Amino acid sequence: MRPEEVAMSVTRTGSFRHGYDHFEPQTDDDPHAQRRTRGLLEQIDYTAYAANKELIGQALGQGDIRKFQRLAIAAAQARAVWIAQALAVSAGGGKLSSADLAQLTHLRATFEELTEAYEGMRRLVERGYVAMPAAPAG
């Protein structure tokens, strides 16, 4: 899955997740106060990192390329089923029953959730919450 595919579906369907909105206090001219604040924020960020690494590591275990492959295949299959169903109902001239619409909505949501899970798992590796075995040389 390419990142632009994820961004398009996320934006178009309204499942966009906003970034974090950190509070930014007024500028304090006291360099000692600024250093204390930065140190405190680093401690807070590290505490969150350590909690995520421990709890996510316990829940998911070590990363494994096969886990990524399973999620990627599941998302690809869900996309194929969703689009195939859309093509099937469009053969009737585009007139969708409420059942057709509900089914398409469910299939799209399934694809989007699996795609988000794949991207979420990738972020876990990027942030160091899940350890991955070293890639084979060469």
Buried (B, 14 or more C-beta within 10 A) or exposed (E): BEEEEBEEBBEEEEBEEEEEEEEEEEEEEEEEEEEEEEEEEEEEEEEEEEEBBEEBBEEBEEBEEEBBEEBBEBBBEBBEEBBEBBEEBEEEEEEBEEEBEEBBEEBBBBBBBBBBEBBEBBEBEEEEBBEBEEEEEE
